[in-house]
């Protein structure tokens, strides 16, 4: 920290000293991991790259396109790696602001795999079509009408009749969340999109979120079999109504093998495979070519108040707990037992941990954990190789 004395301003009140460069980042390129300010998001770059390679290979073997879901990491750098190295054709986002941030950073092919409601938000979505390929989902005729009005208005503003928004019908394939509730409803909505000025019917969104986290493989396959049959029947009904339905998109890290091999899906939306959190590690079947943990919350032991117990500095503000407590990586016999705002309590029966020791926590759920941080610290061979901003952190509107 600077030792320069603050100089008085014009009212004679001392102005605060300026921060030295680097105080707003957790580390500098070249630093050893021991020098990283904690808590911090650490990416094991070797494991991350192996995960990208594995998914690129599996998508090619399954004969489906990969559209990596960027809501998981919210980072332009990670998304660009998923495309350049990992073979993704583009990305998914969940919110307009998220898509805006990532497109400003250079991403050019985005599916907003969600519903967008509200005149101002829809107008912003439509303007994104001037930056690249943009598609969005709908499950209600009012959404379709709003999209068409916004495209028509933007065409009038810009004088371009070529501006078009791709819209997919989102069907409820079993999650009980968003989506049309019947095959007939999906057909009617696809026809409404096709008939609406400025819109192009672009296919079917069928994402079975609940199935992603069914741990038992047989139960998961049974749930997906029902979903696949409904998705195929909906596709066929749309085609029978005279509309092409060549893009069927959905699936995730917990289900893409089954949906990708089904012959129904043309595109998979996995995202967490790149980092692999503790919850998905419980779901994914173990194989010699399994995805690896590549994301950790690095924490420092700040208290050892009694034998068998230690406390580190990564609490709920640094690691999400909606999918359970984090796992402790690489230290046998040590486990997280509780989280509060700023602390994680660790059971350490053999008293392995001392003050200042670092621990690598594997978050239960990577998506909300990533949204808690400003930076990824990319590490290779024990040193910081890169710093990536969490480009769309907080972009949830």
N, C-alpha and C positions, 0 to 999 in steps of 0.2 A: 504494500500500500504506500502511496506517496507520503513523504514526510513534509511536503511543502505546507507552509502556513497559509490559511485562508486570508485573502485580502478583503478589506472592508468595501462594501458597495457604496453608492452615492449617498445613502442614508446613514452611513456609519455602522451598519450592521454587517457582521462577518458573513461572507458568502461561503457556502460549503465547498470543500476541496473537490476538484474534478477526479473522477475515477480513472485509474490507469486502465489502458486497453487490456481486455481479457477478463474483466471481472463479471461479465455477463455471459460467459461460456464456461462449461464445466471442466474443460481441458484444452490443451493446445496440441496440435499435430506434433508427434514425436515424443510426447510425454509417456512415461511408464504408466501402467494402469494404477499403480499405487498413488500417483499424483492426481488422479481424477477426483474432482469435488463431488461428493455424494450427498444425497442419492442421485444417481444418474442412470439413464438408459444406455446400456452397453449392447452393441451388436458384434457378435463373433463373426467377422467377415468371411472366414473360411467356411463355417457352417452355413451361413446365409447363402453363399454362392453355390454350395453343394445342393441346398434346397431348391434354388432356382433351376439348376441343371436337372435335378430329379423331376420337377414338375414339367419342364419343357419336354423331357423324354417321355413321361407318362401321357401327356396330352397328345403327343404325336402318335404314340402307340394306340391310344383310344380313338384317334381320328377326329378329335374335337378341337375347337379353338379355345384358347385360354384368355379370358378377360379378367385380369387380376383385380380383386376387390381392394380399393385404396382406402376404404373406411377403416380398415384395420390399422394402417400405419400413418395415413394422412401426410405422407412425405413424397415430394416430387422426386427426390433422389432414389428412394426405394422403388417407386413406380417406374422410373426410367430404367432401372436395373432389371425389373421384371419384364420389361419390353425388350431391351437391348440384349440381355443375356438369357432371360427366362422365356423368351418366345411369345410373350403376351401380345395380342392384337390391339389391346387398349386396356382401359381401366373401368371399373365401376365406382361411383360415388353414391352417397345416400342423400346429400343435401346440396342445394344450389350453391351455397357459399363455399362448400368444400370443392365442388367442381370448378367454381370461379378461381379459387386459389391455385389449384393444380393446373388449370389451363393457362393462367397467367405465367406459370413457371415452365410452360413448354409442352404440357401434355395435350394431345390433339384429337383423341378419340375416346369419348366418355359416354357411358350409359349411366344416367341417374336412375338407379334401380329402385325407385321409390315413387310415391305420389307427390306431386307438387301442387299446392293449393294457395290461392291468394294472388290478386291481380299484380302486385308489385313483384312478387317472387317469380310468377310465370313470365313476366316481361323480362326479367333478368335472365331467366333460363333461355328464352328465345334469342336474346342478344348473344348468348354464347355460341349459337350456330354460326356466327360470323367469324369465330376463332377456329372452328374445326368441326369434326363430326360429333353430333350430340343426339342422344336419344333419351327418352323418358318413358315411364310406365304410367298406365291409367287403369282404374278399376270402376269408373263411374262416368256416365255421359256428360255430367257437368264439367268434369275435368277436361274432357275432349273439347267441349265447346269453348272453354276458357283458353286452351292452347290455340285453337283456330283463330279466335279473336285477336290474341296477342301476335300471332304470325301475320295476320292481315294488317294489323296496325303497324307493325314493324316494316312490312313491305311498303306501306304508304309513306312512312318516314324516310326510308332509304331509297325509294324508287326502284327496288329490285324485286321482281316477281319470282326470282329463283329461290329465295329463302324458304326453306322447308324444314319442318321438325319431324323427326322419326318418333313414332309412338308405338309402344308395345302394350298389348293387353296383359295385365297381371292377373293370373288366376290363383285362387286359393287351392293348392294341391294337398292340403292337410294341416297347415300350421295354425289355421284359425286366426290369422292376423289380417293382412290386407289381401285383396284379390276378389275377383268375381266369384260368386257362389254357385254357379251352374254352368254347364256347357252352353246352354242356350244364351245365357248372359254374356259369355265370352264371345260367341258368334255375333250377337247384336252389337257389342261394343267394337269389335273389329270392323264391322260394316259401317258403324258411325265414324270411326277414324278414317276409313277409306273415302267416305263421302264428304269429309270436312275440308274446306279450302285451307291450303297451306300445310296440311298434314299428310304423312305417309304411314300406312300401316306397316310396321316393321317386324312383326312376329309376336312371340309368346314368352312371357316371363313366368317361370314356374320354379319357385324357390321354396323348398321344404326346410324351413329353419329348425323346427323341432327335431328333425331326423339327424341333424348335424351332431347332436350331443347324446344320442342313444348309445350307451356303452356296449351293450350286448350285440355282437355282430348279427346274430340270427334275427333278433327283434328289429334291428335297423333295416335289414334286408326286407323283412316282411312289410314294414311301414313304407319303404320306398317302392316296393312292388305295386302297392295300391296307388301311390302317387304317380308312378310311371304310366299305369294303365289309364288313369284319368287324364294325364297330360297328352298321351297319344290320342285318346278319344277326342279331346278338345281340338287338337291340331287337325285331325281328320274332318271334324265337323266344320271348321273354318274353311278348309280346302273345299269341302262339298258345297259351301255357300259361294264358291267362285273366287275366293281370295287366296293368293299365295301365302303360305305360312312356312317359310324355309328356315327361319331362325327361332330356335327353341333354346332359351338361355336360363341358367340357374345353377344349382348345385353349389357345394362348398367343400371345405377341406375335409369334413367328416363324411361326405357322401359322394364325392366326384367320381370315385372308381366305379361305383354301381351305375350312376346316371350316365357317366361318360361311355360305358360299355353297352348301354341299353339300345342304341340305335335311334333313340328318341331325341336326345339332346344334341345340339350342334355346337354349343358353347358352354363352358363351365366358368363359374365365378369364384373360385377359391381365392382366399387371400391370406389366411393365417398360416398356411404351409410355409411361407417365407421365414417366419419367426418361431412358430410352434410354441404355444403356451401349455401350461400344465393340464388344462381341461382337454384340449385336443389330443394331447399325448395319451390320455386315458382312453380316448375313443379310437384313434387310429390303430389298425392292426399292425403288430410288429413284424417287419420283414427286413431282410438284409439291406434293402434300399429305402429304409424308412426316413422320414424327415427328422431333422435334428433340432434340438433347442438352440436357437441362435440369438434370442433376446433375453437380456437379464436386467434386473434392477440392481446396480451395484450399491451396496450400503456399507456403512462403517459402524463397528461396535463402539458405542459411546458410554456403555455402562455394563459392569459385571457385578451387580448388587449382591449376589449370593451364589454359592456353589450350585451348579446345575441350571443357572439362568444367566442369559445375556440379553442386552437390548441394543438394537441397531437403529439407525436414523431414517429408515424408510417406512413411513406409516401410510395411512390411507390417502395422503396427498401425493404419494409417489407410486403406489401400487394398488390396483383395483382388487376388491375382495368379493365381487358378486359371484364368482365361480370358485370360491374357496380361498383359503390361505395360500400364499406362495410356497413353493418348494425351495429348499436350500440345495444349491447345486455343488456337487463335488466334495461335500463334507459329510461323511458317514456319521449317523447318530444324532445329527442336529436337525431340529424341526421348528418351524414357526408355530407358535401357540396362540398368538393374538396380535391384533393391529389396533392402534389408536391413531389420532391425527398425524403425529410426527414420529411414532415409534412402532417397531416390530419386536415383540418379545420372542426369544428363542429358547427352546429347551436344549441345554448343553450338559448332559449328565456327566460327561467325562472332563468337563472344564477345559475344552480345547481352545476356546476363544479368549482373547485378551483385548484390552483396550486398544483401539486403533486398527484391529484386524478388519479386513474387508470380507464381505460375503456376497455371493452372487445369488440373488433371488429369482426364481422362475415364476413369473406372474401366472395366476390362475386364468386370467382373461387378458389377452394382449391389447385388444382394441381400446377399452377405456383406460388402460395403463398408459398407452402411448399418448393419449390426449391430455395426460397430466404433465407432460414434459415439453420443453422447448427444443431440445437437441437430442439427436442420436450420437453416441460416441462410438465410431467404428474402430475395432481393435483387431490387430493381427500380430501374432508372435509377442504378445505382452506389451505392445505399444500402441498408442493412438495413431491411426492412419488417416482418419477423416472425421469431420464433424458435419452432420446433416441436420438442417433445421426441420422441425415438425411443421411443415409448410402450412397445413390447414388446421393447426391446433385451435380448438375453440370454435371452428367453423361448423356449427350445428344448426344453423338457421337457413 
